[in-house]
Amino acid sequence: MRNYSLSSAPAAGTYRISVKREPGGLVSGYIHESLRAGAVVEAAAPRGEFVLDDADTPVVLISAGIGVTPVLAMLYRLAEQRTEREVWWLHAARGPREHAFSTETRDLLDALLHAHTHIYYSGADDEPGQDPRVITGRLSAWRIAELGLPVEATAYLCGPVGFMADLTTALRAAGLAPACIRSETFGALAPINPGASSTSAAHPTGPQGHPVVARR
């Protein structure tokens, strides 16, 4: 079983997941190489608590690499609402070639009234024609400190464990309340209960009334 974040707009009418092709990855390899449009797959209905709140306070969306997927869904939600909330978009990537959804997120952010965009390329030293919103260097604690984030904001983070631990500490130091800093880890985790279990198998469920069909 694999868990993937939805990366589409909540009201899109379909579910979209975005899976990075990992060398030797069993499921990512299957999705990229073998799965075809029209295939029927077993999938559970969406669930989880890493979702955007309905407040009118500022929101900070922070991600690294493919951890962008759940916060991208939140950005879609804000764009659908034509929100007047102050939105801070902070994303870390190695460089433009590994910057997933760069055009998609730029278009969404450009449509928001109060958006602040900061992109950090840790592996790009001299990219010609770089967007002025792109900063060469890592998204680190001192970068958070220099931004002047609003202390009443709610922050959503998704990325590697170390990245989120460092930035959670930085957000607290910047004055954000611990209860307003929410996170979701991406990557494979060890099973909680390794080995065989005597419980009966549960069948995954898809969206009510519709089969889950793979589409391009």
Backbone torsions as a table, in degrees:
resi	resn	phi	psi	omega
1	MET	NA	139.8	177.9
2	ARG	-126.6	146.7	175.8
3	ASN	-111.6	130.4	177.8
4	TYR	-131.0	146.0	177.5
5	SER	-82.1	145.3	171.3
6	LEU	-72.2	139.3	-178.6
7	SER	-119.9	14.7	-176.3
8	SER	-111.2	172.1	177.0
9	ALA	-66.6	139.8	-178.7
10	PRO	-57.5	-31.7	-177.0
11	ALA	-99.9	20.9	-174.9
12	ALA	-70.1	-21.9	-177.8
13	GLY	88.8	-8.7	175.8
14	THR	-138.0	165.5	175.6
15	TYR	-103.8	132.6	175.8
16	ARG	-121.9	129.1	168.4
17	ILE	-115.6	153.2	-178.2
18	SER	-126.8	112.5	-170.4
19	VAL	-114.4	122.3	177.7
20	LYS	-75.7	135.7	177.2
21	ARG	-74.1	114.1	179.4
22	GLU	-102.2	132.4	177.3
23	PRO	-56.3	123.3	-179.7
24	GLY	79.0	1.9	-179.5
25	GLY	-69.8	124.0	-175.9
26	LEU	-65.9	-52.7	-176.0
27	VAL	-80.3	-42.6	179.8
28	SER	-63.6	-35.5	175.9
29	GLY	-63.7	-42.6	178.7
30	TYR	-63.4	-44.3	-178.5
31	ILE	-62.6	-43.5	-175.9
32	HIS	-77.1	-32.6	-170.8
33	GLU	-104.7	-29.2	-171.0
34	SER	-118.0	-32.9	-175.4
35	LEU	-69.7	134.3	-177.4
36	ARG	-124.4	153.8	176.9
37	ALA	-55.5	135.9	-178.8
38	GLY	97.8	-12.9	178.2
39	ALA	-68.8	145.5	176.6
40	VAL	-102.3	126.6	-177.8
41	VAL	-121.2	151.6	174.2
42	GLU	-81.1	125.6	-178.8
43	ALA	-149.2	141.3	175.0
44	ALA	-80.0	157.1	176.8
45	ALA	-66.4	152.0	179.1
46	PRO	-57.3	144.0	179.9
47	ARG	-157.3	170.3	177.9
48	GLY	126.7	169.0	-176.3
49	GLU	-113.4	0.9	179.8
50	PHE	-87.3	76.3	-175.7
51	VAL	-131.5	156.3	-178.7
52	LEU	-71.3	136.5	176.9
53	ASP	-81.1	172.1	-177.6
54	ASP	-105.2	19.9	-179.5
55	ALA	-72.9	173.6	176.9
56	ASP	-110.1	12.0	178.8
57	THR	-80.5	164.0	178.7
58	PRO	-58.9	151.9	-179.8
59	VAL	-128.2	136.3	179.5
60	VAL	-116.7	119.7	-179.5
61	LEU	-109.7	116.1	-173.8
62	ILE	-123.4	132.6	-179.1
63	SER	-150.4	162.8	175.0
64	ALA	-136.1	130.3	177.5
65	GLY	59.0	-135.0	-178.6
66	ILE	-74.3	-4.3	172.3
67	GLY	-63.6	-3.9	178.1
68	VAL	-67.6	-20.9	-168.8
69	THR	-58.9	-49.5	-178.0
70	PRO	-69.6	-34.4	179.1
71	VAL	-75.5	-23.3	173.0
72	LEU	-64.3	-41.0	176.0
73	ALA	-60.8	-38.3	177.5
74	MET	-66.2	-39.5	178.3
75	LEU	-63.0	-40.5	175.4
76	TYR	-59.1	-42.6	-180.0
77	ARG	-61.1	-44.9	179.1
78	LEU	-63.3	-38.9	178.5
79	ALA	-67.5	-40.1	177.5
80	GLU	-60.7	-38.1	-178.8
81	GLN	-77.8	-7.5	-171.8
82	ARG	49.1	49.7	-172.0
83	THR	-60.7	148.5	171.4
84	GLU	-104.9	7.7	175.9
85	ARG	-66.2	150.0	172.4
86	GLU	-75.0	124.6	-175.6
87	VAL	-119.8	125.0	175.8
88	TRP	-109.1	122.9	-179.6
89	TRP	-113.1	112.4	-179.4
90	LEU	-120.5	119.5	-177.5
91	HIS	-134.9	138.6	179.5
92	ALA	-114.9	133.5	177.0
93	ALA	-147.4	165.7	178.9
94	ARG	-73.0	-32.3	-179.3
95	GLY	178.8	-178.5	-175.6
96	PRO	-61.3	-31.8	-179.2
97	ARG	-69.2	-24.9	179.9
98	GLU	-109.3	14.6	178.3
99	HIS	-88.2	92.8	-176.8
100	ALA	-68.1	138.3	175.2
101	PHE	61.7	30.2	-176.0
102	SER	-61.8	-45.7	179.9
103	THR	-68.9	-41.6	-178.7
104	GLU	-61.1	-48.1	-178.7
105	THR	-69.5	-37.2	179.3
106	ARG	-60.8	-43.4	-179.8
107	ASP	-63.9	-41.1	179.6
108	LEU	-66.1	-42.6	-178.5
109	LEU	-69.2	-35.7	179.5
110	ASP	-65.0	-22.5	-179.2
111	ALA	-86.1	-8.0	-179.0
112	LEU	-91.1	145.3	-175.6
113	LEU	-73.2	-36.6	-172.6
114	HIS	-128.6	61.4	-178.0
115	ALA	-104.6	138.8	175.0
116	HIS	-121.1	119.4	-175.3
117	THR	-114.4	128.2	177.9
118	HIS	-136.7	114.8	179.9
119	ILE	-110.8	134.9	-176.4
120	TYR	-119.5	118.5	177.9
121	TYR	-105.3	108.6	-175.9
122	SER	-77.5	-21.0	-176.5
123	GLY	-113.4	9.0	-177.2
124	ALA	-108.4	111.7	-178.6
125	ASP	-94.5	-33.5	-176.8
126	ASP	-147.4	72.9	177.9
127	GLU	-87.5	117.7	-179.6
128	PRO	-68.8	144.3	176.8
129	GLY	66.4	30.7	-175.4
130	GLN	-67.1	141.6	175.0
131	ASP	-60.0	136.0	180.0
132	PRO	-61.5	-17.1	178.8
133	ARG	-82.9	-5.2	-179.2
134	VAL	-92.0	133.0	-179.6
135	ILE	-117.8	131.7	176.5
136	THR	-80.1	122.1	-178.5
137	GLY	133.7	169.8	-177.4
138	ARG	-80.6	150.7	170.9
139	LEU	-80.8	104.1	-172.4
140	SER	-126.2	-179.7	-177.3
141	ALA	-60.5	-40.9	-177.6
142	TRP	-72.3	-24.9	173.7
143	ARG	-66.5	-40.3	177.0
144	ILE	-61.9	-42.7	-177.1
145	ALA	-62.7	-34.3	-175.6
146	GLU	-82.2	-9.9	-176.7
147	LEU	-76.7	-30.8	-175.9
148	GLY	71.3	47.3	-179.5
149	LEU	-63.2	144.7	176.8
150	PRO	-66.8	131.6	-174.3
151	VAL	-69.5	-19.0	179.8
152	GLU	-86.7	4.0	-176.7
153	ALA	-73.3	157.5	167.8
154	THR	-106.7	129.3	-177.0
155	ALA	-109.0	140.7	177.0
156	TYR	-123.7	123.6	-176.7
157	LEU	-121.6	140.0	171.8
158	CYS	-145.0	127.6	-179.5
159	GLY	171.0	-167.9	178.2
160	PRO	-60.6	156.6	-174.9
161	VAL	-58.2	-47.8	-179.0
162	GLY	-62.9	-40.7	177.9
163	PHE	-58.8	-46.8	-177.6
164	MET	-70.9	-35.0	178.3
165	ALA	-63.8	-45.3	-179.5
166	ASP	-64.1	-44.2	-176.1
167	LEU	-75.6	-29.8	174.0
168	THR	-61.7	-44.5	176.6
169	THR	-61.6	-41.2	-179.8
170	ALA	-66.2	-38.5	179.5
171	LEU	-66.5	-39.9	176.2
172	ARG	-63.4	-41.8	178.1
173	ALA	-64.6	-27.8	178.8
174	ALA	-79.6	-4.8	174.8
175	GLY	107.0	-1.1	178.6
176	LEU	-73.6	141.1	179.8
177	ALA	-69.1	138.3	179.5
178	PRO	-53.8	-36.9	-179.4
179	ALA	-68.2	-15.4	-178.7
180	CYS	-102.8	14.6	176.7
181	ILE	-115.3	110.2	-174.0
182	ARG	-118.8	147.1	-174.1
183	SER	-145.7	159.3	174.4
184	GLU	-142.2	130.6	-178.9
185	THR	-89.0	139.0	170.3
186	PHE	-112.2	154.3	-177.6
187	GLY	119.6	166.0	-177.8
188	ALA	-79.0	136.3	176.8
189	LEU	-117.6	154.7	177.3
190	ALA	-67.1	147.1	179.0
191	PRO	-63.1	143.5	-179.4
192	ILE	-71.0	-38.2	-177.0
193	ASN	-125.0	76.5	-177.2
194	PRO	-63.6	151.3	178.2
195	GLY	97.8	-179.1	-177.3
196	ALA	-75.2	152.1	178.1
197	SER	-129.1	147.6	-177.5
198	SER	-87.9	0.5	-178.7
199	THR	-72.6	152.1	179.2
200	SER	-72.8	151.0	-178.1
201	ALA	-69.8	136.3	177.0
202	ALA	-100.0	136.6	-179.7
203	HIS	-90.7	126.8	179.7
204	PRO	-65.2	150.3	-179.7
205	THR	-119.6	142.8	178.3
206	GLY	-98.9	-170.4	177.9
207	PRO	-59.3	139.8	-175.2
208	GLN	-58.8	126.7	174.0
209	GLY	86.1	-3.9	-177.0
210	HIS	-138.9	138.5	172.2
211	PRO	-72.0	157.8	176.9
212	VAL	-89.7	113.6	-175.1
213	VAL	-117.3	132.6	178.4
214	ALA	-73.6	131.8	178.6
215	ARG	-133.8	159.5	174.6
216	ARG	-95.1	NA	NA
